Amino acid sequence: MPEPLNVDEFEAAARARLTEPVFDYYAGGAEDEVTVRENREAFRRIALRYRVLVDVSERDTTSSILGTPLSFPVILAPTALHRMAHPDGEPATARAAASAGVLMTLSSISSTPMEDVAAAAPEGAKWFQLYHYTDREMSESLIHRAHEADYKAIVLTADAPLLGRRERDLRHPFAIPDGIEAVHFKVQPRTSGADSPLTAFVNQPSINWTDLAWVRAASPLPVLVKGIVRADDAKRALDEGCAGLWVSNHGGRQLDTSITTAAALPEIVEAADGRVPVIVDGGIRRGTDILKALAMGATAAAIGRPQLWGLTVGGQQGVEHVLKLLADELSLAMALAGCRTIGEIDASLIA
């Protein structure tokens, strides 16, 4: 197979290597997967109004978020069970992120202990994603383990009180392969049947704003909220003292036909009013998508599935390749749009 030229070609190469249930778990979404498709199409439909006659012989893609420098404004979003993609799992992803100069967000549903992931790439910046549990001792333990392991922030996922109906997982059904576990949990769920095995890790229907206040009080680290698509929720999260807003619909894996992240982003940026960073994920596959997200006011764009495709195809080097493709595409898009720095990317580029 020729070397992939873009993220979509990485996905095709990954599909050829993964079992069908694992590929569908990574790639699939809720119900009819309308939101999965529309997340991508929404970015594609945005037209760019580029500048001309700008000397773009030199471009600077560097930026930062919450004090962490980034070689370009991309974050690895939390994705589960990396050892299903490659035996090296999350440590390989962490090393790739550190090598590329971007930030990794480790999922609660990791197949490698957070301490081992941190040790694999001690020079790389990392955040830890938390599903808040009714068993607050579990949440508190994960928060403090992350702090002790030098993670820089807690990302609270707020859009999964119940697991979305992921019909691809039910059709096979999806099972966590033998020898792989969600290592942050003492009890592993059954791996087949009418429900996804991930249900046991995610379903927390009572989660509410009081729990967010508890997480903030329990955490010695800054807390960001992931899953925001409404301005009123964004404002309340800010009132609760959150350090950042993450615009996400869980990659289309929760409520199908929910608003796309590209459509939701502007009102969240307006609600944030520059007080905290705003991250957006969902459908980011090209450097032009990153450019558009930044032009609409995002501090950084986050990628979920693309890192898994790179990991599947080539382990650490595969993830590095995906990140280099996106970094190079962003740099070229900046040049063609007449932008020499990230700071010159602004709303005037959006037609």
C-alpha positions as CSV (number, residue, x, y, z in Angstrom):
1,M,0.0,0.0,0.0
2,P,1.4,3.4,-0.9
3,E,2.3,5.8,2.0
4,P,-0.9,7.6,3.1
5,L,-1.1,11.2,1.8
6,N,-3.8,12.3,4.1
7,V,-5.9,11.3,7.1
8,D,-8.6,9.6,5.1
9,E,-5.9,7.3,3.5
10,F,-4.7,6.5,7.0
11,E,-8.2,5.5,7.9
12,A,-8.4,3.2,4.9
13,A,-5.1,1.6,5.8
14,A,-6.2,1.2,9.4
15,R,-9.4,-0.5,8.3
16,A,-7.5,-3.1,6.4
17,R,-5.5,-3.9,9.5
18,L,-8.1,-3.9,12.3
19,T,-10.8,-6.5,13.0
20,E,-14.2,-5.3,11.9
21,P,-15.6,-5.0,15.5
22,V,-12.6,-2.9,16.6
23,F,-12.7,-0.7,13.5
24,D,-16.4,-0.1,13.9
25,Y,-15.9,0.7,17.6
26,Y,-13.4,3.4,16.7
27,A,-15.1,4.7,13.6
28,G,-18.8,4.3,14.5
29,G,-21.3,6.7,16.0
30,A,-24.8,6.7,17.5
31,E,-27.8,5.4,15.6
32,D,-27.8,6.6,12.0
33,E,-24.5,8.3,12.4
34,V,-25.9,11.6,11.0
35,T,-23.7,13.6,13.4
36,V,-20.6,11.7,12.5
37,R,-21.0,12.6,8.9
38,E,-22.2,16.1,9.5
39,N,-19.3,17.0,11.8
40,R,-17.0,16.6,8.8
41,E,-19.4,18.1,6.2
42,A,-19.9,21.2,8.3
43,F,-16.2,22.1,8.2
44,R,-16.1,21.3,4.5
45,R,-19.0,23.6,3.8
46,I,-17.3,26.6,5.4
47,A,-15.7,28.7,2.6
48,L,-12.4,30.6,3.1
49,R,-12.0,34.3,2.0
50,Y,-8.2,34.3,1.6
51,R,-5.9,37.3,1.5
52,V,-3.4,37.9,-1.4
53,L,-0.1,39.7,-1.9
54,V,1.2,38.8,1.6
55,D,4.8,37.7,2.0
56,V,4.3,34.3,3.5
57,S,7.8,33.0,2.9
58,E,8.0,32.4,6.6
59,R,5.2,31.1,8.8
60,D,5.0,30.4,12.5
61,T,2.4,27.8,13.6
62,T,3.4,27.8,17.3
63,S,0.8,28.6,20.0
64,S,0.0,27.7,23.6
65,I,-2.8,26.6,25.8
66,L,-3.0,27.1,29.6
67,G,0.7,27.8,29.6
68,T,1.7,24.8,27.5
69,P,3.5,25.6,24.3
70,L,2.3,23.8,21.1
71,S,4.2,23.4,17.9
72,F,0.8,23.9,16.2
73,P,-2.6,24.4,17.8
74,V,-3.7,20.7,17.9
75,I,-4.5,18.5,20.9
76,L,-5.0,14.7,20.9
77,A,-8.5,14.1,22.1
78,P,-9.2,11.3,24.6
79,T,-9.8,8.0,22.9
80,A,-10.2,4.6,24.5
81,L,-8.2,1.4,24.6
82,H,-5.2,2.2,22.3
83,R,-3.8,-1.3,22.6
84,M,-6.7,-2.4,20.4
85,A,-5.0,-0.4,17.7
86,H,-1.4,-1.3,18.4
87,P,0.4,-3.4,21.0
88,D,2.4,-0.3,22.2
89,G,-0.9,1.5,22.9
90,E,-1.1,4.8,24.8
91,P,2.7,5.1,25.5
92,A,3.3,5.1,21.7
93,T,0.7,7.8,21.3
94,A,2.2,9.9,24.1
95,R,5.7,9.6,22.6
96,A,4.4,10.7,19.2
97,A,2.6,13.7,20.8
98,A,5.7,14.7,22.7
99,S,7.9,14.4,19.5
100,A,5.4,16.5,17.5
101,G,5.2,19.1,20.3
102,V,1.5,18.7,20.9
103,L,-0.6,17.9,24.0
104,M,-2.2,14.5,24.6
105,T,-5.4,13.9,26.6
106,L,-5.4,10.5,28.1
107,S,-8.8,8.7,28.4
108,S,-10.1,7.3,31.6
109,I,-10.7,4.2,29.5
110,S,-7.0,3.7,28.9
111,S,-5.4,0.3,28.3
112,T,-2.2,1.5,29.9
113,P,-1.9,3.0,33.5
114,M,-1.7,6.7,33.4
115,E,1.7,6.6,35.3
116,D,3.2,4.4,32.6
117,V,1.9,6.7,29.9
118,A,3.5,9.7,31.7
119,A,6.8,7.8,32.1
120,A,6.9,6.9,28.4
121,A,7.0,10.6,27.4
122,P,8.1,12.6,30.5
123,E,8.9,15.6,28.3
124,G,5.4,15.7,26.8
125,A,2.5,17.7,28.2
126,K,-0.6,15.6,29.1
127,W,-4.1,16.1,30.4
128,F,-6.4,13.5,31.9
129,Q,-10.0,13.0,30.8
130,L,-12.4,12.0,33.5
131,Y,-15.8,10.4,33.5
132,H,-17.2,11.4,36.9
133,Y,-18.5,8.4,38.8
134,T,-21.2,8.0,41.4
135,D,-18.4,6.4,43.4
136,R,-16.6,9.6,44.2
137,E,-13.7,7.7,45.7
138,M,-12.9,6.4,42.3
139,S,-13.1,9.8,40.7
140,E,-11.0,11.3,43.5
141,S,-8.4,8.6,43.1
142,L,-8.1,9.1,39.4
143,I,-7.8,12.9,39.8
144,H,-5.0,12.6,42.4
145,R,-3.2,9.9,40.5
146,A,-3.2,12.3,37.5
147,H,-1.8,15.1,39.6
148,E,0.9,12.9,41.1
149,A,1.9,11.7,37.5
150,D,2.3,15.4,36.4
151,Y,-0.7,15.7,34.2
152,K,-1.5,19.3,33.7
153,A,-5.3,19.5,33.7
154,I,-8.5,17.4,34.2
155,V,-11.0,17.3,31.3
156,L,-14.4,16.4,32.6
157,T,-16.6,14.7,30.0
158,A,-20.1,16.1,30.5
159,D,-22.0,14.7,27.5
160,A,-22.2,11.0,28.5
161,P,-24.7,10.5,31.3
162,L,-25.7,7.4,29.4
163,L,-23.9,5.7,26.5
164,G,-25.3,6.6,23.1
165,R,-26.9,3.7,21.1
166,R,-24.0,2.6,19.0
167,E,-25.5,0.1,16.7
168,R,-22.3,-1.0,15.1
169,D,-21.1,-2.2,18.5
170,L,-24.4,-4.0,19.0
171,R,-24.5,-5.7,15.6
172,H,-21.3,-7.7,16.1
173,P,-21.3,-7.3,19.1
174,F,-18.2,-5.4,20.1
175,A,-16.0,-7.1,22.7
176,I,-12.8,-5.8,24.4
177,P,-10.1,-8.3,23.0
178,D,-8.6,-10.8,25.4
179,G,-5.5,-9.5,27.1
180,I,-6.6,-5.8,27.0
181,E,-8.3,-4.1,29.9
182,A,-9.5,-0.7,30.9
183,V,-6.7,-0.6,33.5
184,H,-8.0,2.2,35.7
185,F,-11.0,0.1,36.8
186,K,-10.7,-2.8,39.2
187,V,-13.8,-4.6,37.8
188,Q,-14.0,-5.3,34.1
189,P,-17.4,-5.6,32.4
190,R,-18.7,-8.5,30.5
191,T,-17.5,-8.3,26.9
192,S,-20.5,-9.4,24.9
193,G,-24.2,-9.2,25.0
194,A,-27.0,-6.7,24.4
195,D,-25.0,-3.7,25.7
196,S,-21.6,-2.4,24.7
197,P,-19.0,-3.4,27.3
198,L,-18.2,0.3,27.6
199,T,-21.6,0.9,29.2
200,A,-20.3,-0.1,32.6
201,F,-17.6,2.6,32.5
202,V,-19.7,5.5,31.1
203,N,-23.3,5.3,32.4
204,Q,-23.7,7.8,35.2
205,P,-27.2,9.3,34.6
206,S,-27.2,11.4,37.8
207,I,-24.2,13.6,36.9
208,N,-25.1,17.3,37.3
209,W,-23.6,20.7,38.0
210,T,-23.1,19.8,41.6
211,D,-20.7,17.1,40.5
212,L,-18.8,19.6,38.5
213,A,-18.4,21.8,41.6
214,W,-17.2,18.7,43.5
215,V,-14.7,17.8,40.8
216,R,-13.3,21.4,40.9
217,A,-13.0,21.2,44.6
218,A,-11.4,17.8,44.6
219,S,-8.9,18.7,41.8
220,P,-5.6,20.4,42.5
221,L,-5.4,20.8,38.7
222,P,-7.4,23.1,36.3
223,V,-10.6,21.6,35.2
224,L,-12.0,21.9,31.6
225,V,-15.5,20.8,30.6
226,K,-15.8,18.7,27.4
227,G,-19.1,18.3,25.6
228,I,-20.3,21.9,25.5
229,V,-22.5,22.9,22.5
230,R,-24.7,25.7,24.1
231,A,-23.8,29.2,25.2
232,D,-25.9,28.9,28.4
233,D,-24.0,25.8,29.4
234,A,-20.7,27.5,28.6
235,K,-21.6,30.5,30.7
236,R,-22.6,28.3,33.6
237,A,-19.4,26.3,33.3
238,L,-17.5,29.6,33.5
239,D,-19.5,30.7,36.5
240,E,-18.4,27.4,38.1
241,G,-14.8,28.4,37.6
242,C,-13.8,26.1,34.8
243,A,-10.5,26.7,33.2
244,G,-11.5,25.9,29.6
245,L,-14.4,24.9,27.4
246,W,-14.2,22.0,25.0
247,V,-16.8,22.1,22.2
248,S,-17.6,18.5,21.4
249,N,-20.5,16.2,20.6
250,H,-18.4,13.1,21.4
251,G,-17.6,12.6,17.8
252,G,-21.2,11.9,17.0
253,R,-21.2,8.9,19.4
254,Q,-23.9,10.2,21.8
255,L,-27.0,12.1,20.6
256,D,-27.4,11.5,16.9
257,T,-28.5,14.6,14.9
258,S,-27.0,16.9,17.5
259,I,-25.6,20.2,16.4
260,T,-22.2,20.0,14.7
261,T,-19.2,21.3,16.5
262,A,-18.5,23.7,13.7
263,A,-22.0,25.2,14.1
264,A,-21.8,25.4,17.8
265,L,-18.3,26.9,18.1
266,P,-19.0,30.6,17.4
267,E,-21.5,30.9,20.2
268,I,-19.2,29.2,22.7
269,V,-16.4,31.5,21.7
270,E,-18.7,34.4,22.2
271,A,-19.7,33.1,25.7
272,A,-16.1,32.6,26.7
273,D,-15.3,36.2,25.7
274,G,-11.6,35.5,25.8
275,R,-11.6,34.5,29.5
276,V,-10.6,30.8,28.9
277,P,-9.4,28.7,26.0
278,V,-11.9,27.1,23.7
279,I,-11.1,23.7,22.1
280,V,-13.1,22.1,19.3
281,D,-13.2,18.6,18.0
282,G,-15.4,16.6,15.7
283,G,-14.6,16.2,12.0
284,I,-11.1,17.7,12.0
285,R,-9.4,15.9,9.1
286,R,-7.4,18.6,7.2
287,G,-5.2,21.6,7.9
288,T,-7.9,23.8,6.4
289,D,-10.3,22.5,9.1
290,I,-7.8,23.6,11.7
291,L,-7.5,27.0,10.0
292,K,-11.3,27.4,10.0
293,A,-11.6,26.4,13.6
294,L,-9.0,29.0,14.6
295,A,-10.6,31.6,12.4
296,M,-13.9,31.1,14.3
297,G,-12.1,31.7,17.6
298,A,-11.0,28.3,18.8
299,T,-7.7,28.2,20.7
300,A,-6.9,24.7,19.4
301,A,-8.5,21.9,17.5
302,A,-8.6,18.4,18.8
303,I,-8.3,15.1,16.8
304,G,-9.7,11.8,18.0
305,R,-10.0,9.1,15.4
306,P,-7.0,10.3,13.2
307,Q,-4.6,9.5,16.0
308,L,-6.0,5.9,16.2
309,W,-5.6,5.4,12.4
310,G,-2.0,6.5,12.6
311,L,-1.4,4.3,15.6
312,T,-2.9,1.3,13.9
313,V,-0.8,1.7,10.7
314,G,2.5,2.5,12.3
315,G,2.5,2.8,16.0
316,Q,4.4,5.8,17.3
317,Q,5.7,6.7,13.8
318,G,2.2,6.4,12.4
319,V,0.8,9.0,14.9
320,E,3.8,11.2,14.2
321,H,3.1,11.0,10.5
322,V,-0.6,11.9,11.0
323,L,0.5,14.9,13.0
324,K,3.1,16.0,10.5
325,L,0.5,15.8,7.7
326,L,-1.8,18.1,9.6
327,A,0.9,20.5,10.6
328,D,2.2,20.7,7.0
329,E,-1.4,21.2,5.7
330,L,-2.0,23.9,8.3
331,S,1.2,25.7,7.3
332,L,0.3,25.6,3.6
333,A,-3.2,26.7,4.3
334,M,-1.9,29.6,6.3
335,A,0.3,30.6,3.4
336,L,-2.5,30.4,0.8
337,A,-4.8,32.3,3.1
338,G,-2.2,35.1,3.6
339,C,-1.5,34.4,7.3
340,R,2.1,34.3,8.7
341,T,1.2,33.5,12.3
342,I,-1.6,31.9,14.2
343,G,-2.5,35.4,15.5
344,E,-3.2,36.5,12.0
345,I,-5.9,33.9,11.6
346,D,-9.1,35.8,12.2
347,A,-12.8,35.8,11.5
348,S,-12.3,37.8,8.3
349,L,-11.2,34.6,6.6
350,I,-14.6,33.0,7.0
351,A,-16.9,33.7,4.0
